[in-house]
Amino acid sequence: MITLAKLNTYRKFRGDSDSWDRMVKAQDPDEITYEEWSAVDLILQSLRIVRGGMATPEFAEQTFEKLNAMAEDQSIRDQLIELAML
């Protein structure tokens, strides 16, 4: 589940998992897992594909289902969508 704290960590490192891995992960391994980091990367990529009009209706629907399942609440979903727009 992606929480506000986890999303803030992702933002802090601007999606750079190598920097995060070297600087933070060893200090606080419970903050965000590598699997969660990868899930954020993948959902942002999928949202960009949808936004760019390159997705089939089925892909778009699956993307939003995944987004709903992974985000803690609507605020996190909105913030992930906003991040995908950058």
Long-range contacts (C-beta under 8 A, 24 or more apart in sequence): 1-70, 1-71, 1-72, 2-36, 2-39, 2-40, 2-70, 2-71, 2-72, 2-76, 2-80, 3-72, 3-76, 4-72, 4-75, 4-76, 4-79, 5-31, 5-32, 6-31, 6-32, 6-36, 6-40, 7-40, 7-76, 7-79, 7-80, 10-37, 10-40, 11-83, 15-40, 15-41, 15-44, 17-41, 39-70, 40-80, 43-67, 43-70, 43-80, 43-84, 44-80, 44-83, 44-84, 47-80, 47-81, 47-84, 48-84, 51-84, 51-85
